Each structure stands twice: as C-alpha cells, then as structure tokens.
Amino acid sequence: MSETNVANDHGTPEFSVLAWEKQHNRRINQSAVGCLIVVASQMALSSIPERAPWMSEVGELATNLCLAFLTGWFFHLLVIVLPERQRRARLERIVARRIDYLLRAGFDFAKPLSRTIKAGSPSFPLSAESVTKACALITPGGAPPGWPPDWYGLVRHLGNVTDTQRLALQPFYPRLDEDLLGLLEDEELAFLHLRRVNKMASAFEAENLSALAPWIIGWLKAISALHTYRLTHLRTETAPPAPDEDEEG
C-alpha cells in the first residue's frame, strides 16, 4: 500500500491508511446502494414477461447475489462499523483531552512572552521576530508576567506538565494515525532541545534569554501544528483551549 499522504478538505495532509479506509467504506456503501437498486428493479419487473427464458434465471441469480451482499453489508455495519465508530470517538475524546494540556502549556508560555513586548492583542503562534525580541528583553532571574518562578523555573514546570501528558498518551500510540504521531514526536523533540538548552543556560548568569529563542520558536511552532490538527481532526464535545484563554480556564 502506498504511504503517500492525501490532502483532505482542510488542505492538510491526511494519513493514507485513513484516507484508504474512508474510500473503501464509501465504495462498500455505494455497492450496497447499487444492490438495493437491482433488487428493487427485479421486484418491479417481475410481472413483465421475459423475452428469453434464461433472462429470468439471470435476474433471479443477480437478485440473490445482491441480497447476499446486502445481508453482509448490514452485518458489517452492526458488528464492525458502529462499534468501531464508538471506540474511535472514545479514543479521540481521551487523546484530545491530553493534547489540550500540551496546548495550554504552549499558550501559557507564549502569554508572558507576549506581555513582555506589550503586544496589543494575544496571538498564537508568536512570530519568530516577537519571540526573539521578547527573549532579548527578559532577565532570566525575573518573574514572568503572571507566573511566580523565574523563567528557567517556568520551563522546568512546563516540562513536568508536558511529560505527564506525553506519558499518558503513549498507550494510545498504536491506534493514532501517522500524522498525529509525527506532530507529537515533533513537539516532544522540540521541548527536549529547549529543556537541554534551558538546563545549560541556567547554570550561567546570562543577561537575557536570547540563547533560548530558537528553541522556544521551534517548540511553539510544534504546539501550533498540534493546535491546527486538534481543530480540524479531533472535533469532540469539548472545545480545544484558545490562545487567549485565561489561565483559570
């Protein structure tokens, strides 16, 4: 099977296996409709005399095959499709809730950066220029706006929060599509780099956070990609967090 990604209605690539499954189910449903039409046509034309004796036998054979297909389709719907849809919905609710914690961590880190440069309105993701400017103005030992620890401590705190959610997501990895797995891997690697640089930078008395700027940009970019996936693919009853949402929300 080809591993080529297929673009969905939102313009983002969708894992080919999921796209293949959707197309496969669509073809089955279309075939069921065709069989239903054949059966209905046979019943409607049963009173009309056939021009040749074999035509009646062929029609009866086609009708029996269509009825057999419709029986299998109905069984497949009840035993496989509907239960799997319910399991998938439960999985998406659990995964979405964990991803929301990762998103809040990114939003909570972007907010004090935005306040540092006195951005007029919260926006996410912050541009690379905004992050670089904010990091150049930040004193590492100072308290981030809205947070009690220093900036190095804030990164460590968010690391503990995100580690918990990544650990909770791992049991579900075999059932996640490849796009989401790639996004989660990108987020984890980006924060791993940020954590390492943060640990090294905290050992020295740096004047600002400029050394962390490239790694902060990379992590917030990964969070933004997860946010987009959450909005387009994990549409649960609970709305995803918004970048301008208050910390208490």
Secondary structure, DSSP 8 states (H G I E B T S, - for coil): -----EE-TTSSEE-HHHHHHHHHHHHHHHHHHHHHHHHHHHHHHTTS--SSHHHHHHHHHHHHHHHHHHHHHHHHIIIIIHHHHHHHHHHHHHHHHHHHHHHHHHHHHHHHHHHHTT-SS--SS--HHHHHHHHHH--TTS--TT-SS-HHHHHHHHHHHHHHHHHHHGGGGGGS-HHHHHHHHHHHHHHHHHHHHHHHHHTS--SSSGGGHHHHHHHHHHHHHHHHHHHHH---SS----TT--TT-
